Amino acid sequence: MALNFELVTPERLVRSEEVYMVTVPGAEGDFGVLEGHSPMISTLRSGELAIYKSQGATPETITLDGGVAEVNESGLTILAEKLG
């Protein structure tokens, strides 16, 4: 099972790949997204996005400076205001 993950800035599509899990810096706290997560939309605070390529893997981190996260049946899309 894999989560379809996209990271987009106003300038371009930064990433589009299948991953195991992503931990997102939501405005009301961090939350993890796995495949099959319930649909939701959240604003993002400045912080680190942690991308796990496989279960138990060391996460790759990307610093964000605000934005919006949308989880739907297609996966997780992060619309970042800018990357840190």
N, C-alpha and C positions, 0 to 999 in steps of 0.2 A: 504494500500500500504506500502511496506517495502523495504528497500535497503539491499541487501546482502553485508555484509562487512567482509573483511578478513584482518588481520594484521599479517604479516610474518616477521621474522628476519632470518638471515643466519642460526641460530641454530634450529628454530622450528616455527610451526604455533602457534601464540599466541592467536588469537581469530578468530572465524568464527560464525557469528550470523546475524540475521535480525534486523535492527535498522531503526529509522525514518530518521536521517540525521547525517552526519559527516562533521565537519569543519576541513580543512586540511591546514597546513602551507606550502603553495607552495613557490617556489623560488622567484616568482614575486608577492607574496601577498597571503593572506588567501583566500580560496574558499570553498563554501559549496556544498555538494553533496547530492541530494535526488534521490529517485528512478526515472528512466527515464532520468537522466542527459545525455547530449551529450557525446559520446566517446571522451576521451582525455588521454594524458599522461603528467605528470608534475614531474620535480625534486622537492625535498623537502628541505627546510632549517631546521635548528634546531628550534624546537618550540613545541607548544602543539597541539595535536590532540583532538578535542572535539567531543564526541560521545553522541548523543541524542537518547535515547531509544524510546521516543515517542514525539509527538508534544507538546511543552511547558514544557518538562521535564528539570530538571537541568542536564547539561552535565557532563559526566565523562571525565576527562582529562588524557591523557597519553603524557609524554614528549618524543619526538623523536630527534635523532641526525642524520638528513639527510636521504635520501632514494629516492624512486620513488613511485608515485601514478598512478594507471591505472584505468580508468573508462571505462567500456564496457557494453554490453547488459546483462552480468552476474552480474554486480554490481561494487563495489569499492574494489580494492586490494591495500594495502599499503605494500611496500617492504622496511622496515626500516633497515638502516645500523646498528643502535642499539637503544635501549630504554634508556632514561635518568634516 
